[in-house]
Amino acid sequence: MDSVSFEDTIFILNMRIKMLRDILRLNPPPELFLGKCLNELEFIDWVLSCLSGRYKGITEFDYISDTEWQFSQLLTEFTIESSPFSPSVFPETGEKIALLRNNSNARRKAFNESDMPAEMAKAEPVVSSAELSSLLESF
């Protein structure tokens, strides 16, 4: 997968995560949205699994690890009592989230055990010429 399609895929995943967060903030009828939302979580999990290990540098690693963290946070939001799909009301939510959380935790563990976090710590922060110009304009 080339860099552009990797970044595009991460962008799409982040938009889907945001959409699901927005749905949770509303009061959707579970009979219409619960199944679709759980399927969407499975799809995001599947794509993250496909992308794991395919990053080619610090930037891509940063993108995927951040998206994985966002996904983990979304899973937590699905399990809280105020969720419209709360596991206390819909047991299938709890079962599905437990499986997805195990997958996410395994990927996050693999990210932490990879060489990339050490490389990120060694890397010097890079400021683009546009960012530098913007910073200097404020003086």
C-alpha positions as CSV (number, residue, x, y, z in Angstrom):
1,M,0.0,0.0,0.0
2,D,1.6,3.3,-1.0
3,S,1.8,6.3,1.3
4,V,-1.0,8.2,-0.2
5,S,-3.5,5.4,0.0
6,F,-2.3,4.6,3.6
7,E,-2.9,8.2,4.6
8,D,-6.3,8.3,2.8
9,T,-7.3,5.1,4.5
10,I,-6.4,6.5,7.9
11,F,-8.4,9.6,7.1
12,I,-11.4,7.6,6.1
13,L,-11.2,5.5,9.3
14,N,-11.0,8.6,11.4
15,M,-14.1,10.0,9.7
16,R,-16.0,6.8,10.4
17,I,-14.9,6.9,14.0
18,K,-16.1,10.5,14.2
19,M,-19.4,9.5,12.6
20,L,-20.0,6.8,15.2
21,R,-19.1,9.2,18.0
22,D,-21.7,11.6,16.6
23,I,-24.3,8.8,16.5
24,L,-23.6,8.0,20.2
25,R,-24.3,11.6,21.1
26,L,-27.7,11.5,19.5
27,N,-30.6,9.3,20.5
28,P,-30.8,6.9,17.6
29,P,-33.4,4.1,17.6
30,P,-31.5,1.0,18.4
31,E,-33.6,-1.2,16.1
32,L,-32.4,0.9,13.2
33,F,-28.8,1.7,14.2
34,L,-27.4,-0.9,16.6
35,G,-26.6,-3.6,14.0
36,K,-25.1,-1.1,11.5
37,C,-23.0,0.5,14.2
38,L,-21.6,-2.8,15.4
39,N,-20.9,-3.8,11.8
40,E,-19.1,-0.5,11.4
41,L,-16.9,-1.2,14.4
42,E,-16.0,-4.6,13.0
43,F,-15.1,-3.0,9.7
44,I,-12.9,-0.4,11.3
45,D,-11.2,-3.2,13.4
46,W,-10.7,-5.2,10.2
47,V,-9.1,-2.3,8.3
48,L,-6.8,-1.5,11.3
49,S,-5.7,-5.1,11.3
50,C,-4.9,-4.9,7.6
51,L,-2.9,-1.8,8.1
52,S,-0.9,-3.0,11.1
53,G,2.7,-3.6,10.2
54,R,2.3,-1.9,6.8
55,Y,3.5,1.5,7.9
56,K,6.7,2.6,6.4
57,G,7.9,5.4,8.6
58,I,7.4,7.5,11.7
59,T,4.6,9.6,10.2
60,E,2.5,6.6,9.2
61,F,3.2,4.9,12.5
62,D,2.0,8.0,14.3
63,Y,-1.2,8.1,12.2
64,I,-2.1,4.5,12.7
65,S,-1.3,4.5,16.4
66,D,-3.4,7.6,16.9
67,T,-6.3,6.0,14.9
68,E,-6.0,2.9,17.0
69,W,-6.2,5.0,20.2
70,Q,-9.3,6.8,18.8
71,F,-10.9,3.4,18.1
72,S,-10.1,2.2,21.6
73,Q,-11.8,5.3,23.0
74,L,-14.8,4.8,20.8
75,L,-15.1,1.2,22.1
76,T,-15.2,2.6,25.6
77,E,-17.9,5.1,24.6
78,F,-20.1,2.2,23.4
79,T,-19.9,0.5,26.8
80,I,-20.8,3.3,29.1
81,E,-24.3,3.3,30.6
82,S,-25.3,6.6,28.9
83,S,-24.6,5.0,25.5
84,P,-27.8,4.4,23.4
85,F,-26.5,0.9,22.8
86,S,-25.5,0.2,26.4
87,P,-24.5,-3.4,27.1
88,S,-26.8,-3.5,30.1
89,V,-29.7,-3.1,27.6
90,F,-28.2,-4.8,24.6
91,P,-25.9,-7.7,25.7
92,E,-24.7,-8.2,22.1
93,T,-23.0,-4.9,22.4
94,G,-20.8,-6.0,25.3
95,E,-19.9,-9.3,23.6
96,K,-18.9,-7.6,20.4
97,I,-17.0,-4.8,22.2
98,A,-15.0,-7.3,24.3
99,L,-13.8,-9.1,21.1
100,L,-12.9,-5.8,19.4
101,R,-11.1,-4.5,22.5
102,N,-9.0,-7.6,22.6
103,N,-8.0,-7.1,18.9
104,S,-7.3,-3.4,19.6
105,N,-5.2,-4.1,22.7
106,A,-3.2,-6.7,20.8
107,R,-2.4,-4.2,18.0
108,R,-1.5,-1.5,20.5
109,K,0.8,-3.9,22.3
110,A,2.5,-4.7,19.0
111,F,2.9,-1.0,18.2
112,N,4.6,-0.5,21.6
113,E,6.9,-3.4,21.1
114,S,8.0,-2.3,17.6
115,D,11.1,-0.3,17.0
116,M,9.1,2.7,15.8
117,P,8.5,4.3,19.3
118,A,12.3,4.4,19.8
119,E,12.8,5.9,16.4
120,M,10.2,8.5,17.2
121,A,12.0,9.5,20.4
122,K,15.2,9.9,18.5
123,A,13.7,11.9,15.6
124,E,14.1,15.6,15.6
125,P,10.8,17.5,15.2
126,V,10.6,18.9,11.7
127,V,9.0,22.2,10.9
128,S,7.9,22.8,7.3
129,S,8.8,26.0,5.6
130,A,5.1,27.0,5.6
131,E,4.9,26.4,9.4
132,L,8.1,28.3,9.9
133,S,6.9,31.3,7.8
134,S,3.6,31.3,9.8
135,L,5.4,31.3,13.1
136,L,7.8,34.1,12.0
137,E,4.9,36.3,10.7
138,S,3.5,36.6,14.2
139,F,6.6,38.5,15.3
